[in-house]
Amino acid sequence: MSSLKEALDIHSKDVISIVGAGGKTTLMFALSRELSMHEKVVITTTTTKIFPPSSSDTPYLLISQEEKEIVDFILKKAGALGHITIASKMLAGSGKLQGINPLLISRLITLSPVNYIIIEADGASRKPLKAPDPFFEPVIPQQTSLVIPVVGIDALGCALSEENVFRSEIASNLTGLSLGKPISAEAIVTLILHPSGITRGSPEQARIIPVINKTDLPADLSDARDIACKILKANHPQVDRVVLSQAQLYPPVAEVVFKR
C-alpha cells in the first residue's frame, strides 16, 4: 500500500486536518500532489501559520481576506490548476502566511470543483514532537472528517526538552515524564491519544489516523511498529489504523498497521 490516498482511506469531499509535529507541511503537500492527479480540485491551507510554499509544492498561491474573491477564483480558475493554496495574508515580521478563518472551510468544501481540503491546523517550530497549548491549539475546523496527528520517529529516545519537543513542559505534564528524561514510546502514544494531547478538539465524527513519520531514518522500523501497536491497543474509537510514512520520499508510505 504505497499511496497516501489508500493508506489514509481518503474519501471524496474529505476535510483533512493535519496536527502534531515531525513533517506536517511535507505530508500536506505530498498528499495534495497525489490527490490532485485523481480528480477535481485540492485546496491546501492553514488555520495557523505556514511558510510560503514553493512552486513544486503548489501551482498557485492565493492570498486574500475576501471570501467572495476566494470563491470566485475557485469557481472560475481552480479547475485548470488542480491544486491551489490559500492564505489570508503575508506576515511581514516572520515571512509566514497567516491562515484562513476556520469557518470559511464549511463554505469552500461545498463548492462543486473542490474535492478535498487539507489544512495544517497546528504549529511545531520544526520539532519532531509537540504538545498543544490548551488555550488555542490545535485549530481544527468542525467540518473536519479526517484528523491526521503526525509525530517524528526521531523523537524516540531523545531528551524531553524544548530542543526536541515543542511545548516540552506541557508534554511533561501530560505524559508524567520528567523534563530531561528520554522520550518513550508510551509518552508518544499519550501525546497522540490524551484528550488534551495532539488530537485535542477533534470532531466526534472525524476519523483519526496517526502518522509516524521519518521511518526512512536509520532507526529500526520496528520502533515505529511498536508505537503503532501501542496506539491501536489503546482501542480509541476513532482510530482503526496507523500509517508509517517517509513523506519526503517515494513511495511515501512504508507500512500501514491496522487494528485487529
Buried (B, 14 or more C-beta within 10 A) or exposed (E): EEBBBEBBBBEEEBBBBBBBBBBBBBBBBBBBBBBBEBEBBBBBBBBBBBEBBEEEBBBBBBBBEEBEEBBEBBBEBBEEBBBBBBBBEEEEEEEBBBBBEBEBBEBBBEBEBBBBBBBBBBBBEEBBBBBBEEEEBBBBBBBBBBBBBBBBBBBBEBBBBBEBBBBBEBBBEBBEBEEEBEBBBEBBBBBBBBEBBBBBBBBEEBBBBBBBBBBBBEBEBEBBBBBBBBBBEEEBEBBEBBBBBBBEEEBBBBBBBEBE
